[in-house]
Structure formats: C-alpha cells, structure tokens
C-alpha cells in the first residue's frame, strides 16, 4: 500500500494503479527512473497535487487574513476612553487621528460588524452548492478571491462613511469568501487519493490558521506605525496578486493540467476509479434531510463554528479586557492560539491517514475520535479560562490550548461528508458549512449582546454557553455519525433525480 502511494509522486513516474494503463514504450524509461529514484515510504510530498494543495493553503491564508484583520484593528478603530457620541463620530484630540481614525461604536455595534461577514458566508452556501456541480472551481475560487481582496481595500473609506457601509462591505466580502472556501472542497474529489485526503485537507485548511496568525502578529505594528487602514490595503493587495497566480497555476482536473506527469495523473485517476461524480445533479434533498448522519455532521459543524468564533475572533477583546493589553501587545498575544492551531493542523492529517493506512482504526472511529478531541478539549480549556486568574501566563496557556485543540475536527466531522456522500461532497459541504456558519453568526451576535449588557460576568457566560453547545452536539455526533456511503448517495439514485 505504501509503495503504491509513493509511486504517485513526481519522483517516480510509475503509478501503482496506472502501470496497467501506461503505453508499453514508456516502461524502459520507467525502470531507468526507478534506478535513479528508488521508491520510498509514504506519498510524494513534492508532487504537483501537493503543490496545488499549498496553493489552496495560501489562498485560505490570504482570505482569513482579510477576515480576521478587523478583529484586531477594531481595538484601534473604536474609542473606548471617551463617552459615546453618535454611532459614527470620529474621536477628536488624538495625536494619531490622521492615521488611526476612531469611531464611537458600542459593543453591540462592534458585534454586528464583526459578525456581518458571516451573513455573506451564509448567503453564499446555497448558490455555491448548486454551481459547484458544473461551474469551474478554478473560476469560482479565483474570482471570489479577487473580489474579496478588492473589498478589503474598500473597508477604510467605508468605515469613514458609517458603520452601515462597513457592515455592507463586510457582508459582500463574506459572500465572496464563502464561495471560495466552499467551492474549494470540490477540488479534492478529483485531486485527492483516498489515503491522502486527511493530509491534503489538513494542509489546505491550515491556511485558515496561518492567515490569522500573520495578521494578528503584524497588524499591531502596522496600526501603531502606519495606521490601521494600511493593514487592509496590504492584505487586499496580497490577495489581488495571489488571484493572478491561482488562474495561472490551478486546473480543475488532473487530466487537463499541462505540468502534471503522466505517472502522477494515472495514479490519481486510478485511485479514484470507483468514485462517481454527481454530474452537476443535486442530491435527493428529502432523503438527505431525513439522514441522521447528515444532521450529526451539521450540528457538530455548528458547534465547531460557534467555538471557533468565540475563541479566535473574540480573543483580542478578551485579552484587552482581561490583561489590559495595548494594541501591539494584544496582537502578539492573540496570534499565539493561531500559531499552535496551525502547527496542529499540519500534524492531525498525517496521523489520521496513518491510522487508516495501517488499519489501526476504522474510518468512523477516526472521525469520532478526532471530533471528540476537537470539541471536548476546547470546552475544558475554555472553562478553565473562565475561572483562571488574571495572570498572563495562565490566561494565555488556556487560550492557546483551547484554540489549538479545535484542529482535531479537521479530520473528524469536517471531512466526514466525503465519507457518506462522495458524489455529492460539494453540495453536502455547502449545507454543513451553512449550518456551521449559522453557529458563528449566533455566537458573535450573542457575545456582543452579553458584553454590552453584562460587562462584569460576560466572559463566564460566553464560555459556559459555548461549552453547552459543544457537549450537546458532540453527544449527537457520537450516537448518529456514520462513515459509510448512504443509500441516497449511491449511483443508483441517479434514476430518481
């Protein structure tokens, strides 16, 4: 099994499954290459498919940088020392008012602004679910990345115009990000061999953690030296440049790529030979909605998004209230959970693939184990965070552990739709992402209301509510989750569409 996986890399043009289909005249050259590059253990990480996986990683990194940027710049944008005036009046008398304009936005308004991008993410899911079946993923992701980056450039002038304009701009940005983040999952239907899906998913998804880490690490310095508007300009310009690289490098199908080797192409095609595409058809919606495994995954995604939003995107506000950190120090501290989450993201995929390749655990056991770790551990560490003293060491230790532990979910319920309905993976991912994003919207809105009404014990209530959501969702997932292809997702269902 390991030897055939290695033969799918660029280092060895022999493909385990593709050898039977390769032209006879290429075999002497294959033996010569075998002598020069002897087979090694594991898949070829220098192959084109892993290169494209890194490209998706950087796309996610850029989009999440634009997503998270506002979480820290909000600390510099909002005047917290002077009495509140009209919602969008600038604070006067500040020495850096020219480069760091401030606005009198209440905690409730801040919560709405921070969650507005999720409204766009929600609206994008159903159209993306329908279009991903027959529209080019290359065009969907590339155009969405470009639009999202252009909107990032518009955030500073929109903030000066009023909070309503910021909310609209961020909602449109969420619409473009939701399209790109959801459509990209269709990539792995044609590019990811079954025993490499864990690591390819974790590598690409880890960009969602690296982007916020870089953003929070650098935005504090940018705000103090250049002003918070420059942060939006920098990340927006990087996204525009990356979208051009995307159009130049990425192709929807391995058979169409001009730079792929014949061996790697044959290896990917042969490893996915039994997999059937939906052909642009929608799944049987009624049967899907009656499926308990579908709802188990969806509710787990709801809890994951709820927790992700609270731990990661409210960490600058939590650190400011708990440790009274300035914006530069706040950025450094808020970046730590993302750094450790990014590292763990890169590790959980190979571990899950190893457990499956060696038949140590079944697919459903792997999914339930990692989902349990990804929902239970953040709950424990968050409750410890609520009871922890105001010391920086204990606060940051529990915050980092709570944020990093969510990475286990990547190879748990987040990839589970590919197990139960591979032919409809794009649609199912959109639906589970839609329900999951609803959790993020709800947690952001509820957190803003709690912070506005009860500043004394607000964080305890926020973490306790998050723990309750996680535990209920985890119990339902452990009971009803499956890893077998469901009857409604099998090929014979095509006759009923």
Number of C-alpha atoms within 10 A of each C-alpha: 11 15 14 20 23 26 28 32 27 21 22 24 27 29 29 22 21 22 19 11 10 15 8 9 8 12 14 10 11 17 15 11 16 16 10 11 12 13 21 15 12 17 20 20 15 11 19 21 24 21 14 19 23 18 20 25 23 23 27 25 25 28 31 23 28 30 25 19 24 24 24 26 24 20 21 22 22 21 20 16 8 10 8 15 13 10 13 19 16 18 21 13 7 10 8 14 13 9 15 22 22 25 25 22 23 20 18 19 19 22 23 21 27 26 24 23 25 29 23 23 26 24 18 23 26 15 12 24 24 16 19 23 22 11 13 15 24 20 17 20 25 23 20 23 29 23 20 28 29 19 21 27 20 18 23 17 12 18 20 16 12 14 19 14 17 22 23 18 23 29 24 23 29 27 24 27 29 28 29 27 26 26 28 19 21 22 19 20 22 17 24 21 21 16 19 21 21 25 25 26 23 26 27 24 26 28 26 26 28 25 29 31 28 20 28 29 23 17 29 25 18 18 22 15 13 15 21 27 22 18 25 23 19 15 23 26 16 16 25 19 13 19 19 14 14 21 14 11 14 19 18 15 16 21 16 11 14 9 9 15 21 17 24 28 23 24 26 25 22 19 22 17 11 8 14 13 15 21 11 17 16 17 22 15 11 9 12 18 11 10 16 16 23 23 20 23 31 25 23 34 29 26 28 29 23 25 28 20 22 21 24 23 22 19 22 27 19 20 23 16 13 15 15 13 18 14 23 20 18 24 27 20 22 31 25 22 25 25 22 19 25 25 16 19 30 21 18 22 23 20 15 25 20 18 15 17 16 11 10 12 15 13 20 17 17 21 27 23 19 22 28 23 18 27 27 18 18 29 25 15 22 28 19 18 22 20 12 15 12 16 10 14 11 13 21 19 15 21 26 24 20 29 28 26 23 27 31 27 26 24 28 28 32 21 20 28 27 24 19 23 25 23 27 26 27 29 31 25 26 26 21 24 25 24 22 22 26 21 25 25 25 17 24 27 20 17 24 24 19 20 20 16 13 11 11 9 12 17 23 15 15 21 24 15 17 23 22 13 21 26 17 13 21 25 13 17 25 20 12 14 22 24 20 15 15 17 14 19 20 17 13 9 12 15 6 8 9
